[in-house]
C-alpha cells in the first residue's frame, strides 16, 4: 500500500521532472482503486494531469510518462504509482465577453 | 409499464453521467445513449408525465428538452422513442421544446456593492468576480478582493487604476461605475520550471459613494470564518458573476499547475502554482475571483482557474497573508 505521505513525498521529489512531459498541466495526489472502497483501503498515487491522454505511439518513447516513480524509504526504495488524469487545458477564468454561454463546456476560454 | 420516479431518476443519471459515473451499469447506459444526449438540439433532461397531443398520459417519461422540435429525418442523432437501461424495462421519452437555454449572467449594478458580482479593470476590458470584502491589517481600510488577473491585468497594472462594477464588458463605464482603485497586487514569478507561486490575488480600495454590504449575493451572509482544513471529498460552493451559486467536490489538495499569463503587453509566459486545490468543475469564464466556501460557510479559497473538467482555487490563508488583509466576516463590526 502506498500511503498519503509517500504520495506527497513523490510529488515533492518528482513534480518538476514530470511537469515538462508533453500535455502535462498539473500534478497532485490521487486515490487509486475502486471508488466504493473506504479511503483507508485504497492506494495513494502521484497524479499527473494532462490536457489529453494520448497513445504511446503518438507520444513517442521520450514523451511517455513513467508508470511509477521512486522515493527513498528506510533502507529501501519505495515505488509510487503515477496516475494520468485528463482534465483539458487549464486557464485563468476571467472573460472579455458579455455572453459566455458559448464558451461553457468548450475547450477552455479565460474565465 | 409505468416506471417509478426512482427508476427514472436512475435512468436520468445514467444517460447524463460523466466520466466519473458511479457504477459500471451507468457507464454502460451512458455510453449507449451519449450520441443522442450530446446531439446538437438537446438542452436538458428531466422526468415528468408524458404529454401526447396536449394530454397528460399519466405515464412517467424521460423528458428531453430541445431548443426546437424538428422532424427526425432532419436530425443526425434523433432521440429514441424509448430508452433501455441495463436490467431495467424500457422507458418512454418525451421531447419538449423550450427554446435556447443561456446562462443568466449577473451583469447588473450591485448597489450596495456585494461579493459575487462582476468587476473588472477597464484598461484590458476583462471581467471576473468580486470575491469578498477585506480589511487591511495595518489601517483597517476596506477593499475588494479578487484575482490579479481580474483586477490588475495579470499583475501588469499600476496601483491606483480604477475598478468598475459592472465591468466594462457588462456595460460598466469609467467614472460612473468606478467603485475602487487597485491598492495591492501579489506579483507573479515567471519560471520555465517549478511552481513558486501560491496565489493569484489583488485588492482594490473602495472609493466613491456606493455603499457596500458584507453579505455575499445569493447566500445572504458573509463568510462565517476561514478554515485551512481542506480535504478530498469535501463539498464547497461559490457565488460567481457567470454561473451564480454552484457546488463542487474537492478532488486534490496537493495540486500544482502551470499555465501562461501575460508577462508584458505582448508576451505570455509560464506561471507555476503550488499548494492549490482542485475540485470538480463548478465555474465558468467570469467566475474568477469568487470566494470558495465550505458547507458551513467558512472561506477556504479564491477561485482563479479551470479546465473542461476541473476548477482550481488558491487556499484562502495564502491569499490573506500575501495581501496582509482579513476577510470581513459575519458578526464583524
Interface residues (C-beta under 8 A of the other chain):
Chain A: X7 X8 X11 X15 X16 X19 X20 X25 X26 X27 X28 X29 X30 X31 X35 X39 X47 X49 X51 X86 X87 X88 X89 X90 X91 X92 X93 X94 X95 X96 X97 X98 X99 X100 X101 X103 X104 X105 X106 X107 X108 X109 X110 X111
Chain B: X22 X102 X103 X105 X107 X120 X124 X125 X126 X127 X128 X147 X149 X150 X154 X169 X170 X171 X193 X194 X195 X200 X232 X233 X242 X243 X251 X252 X253 X254 X255 X256 X257 X258 X259 X261 X272 X278 X283 X284 X285 X286 X287 X288 X289 X303 X304 X305 X306 X307 X308 X309 X310 X311 X312
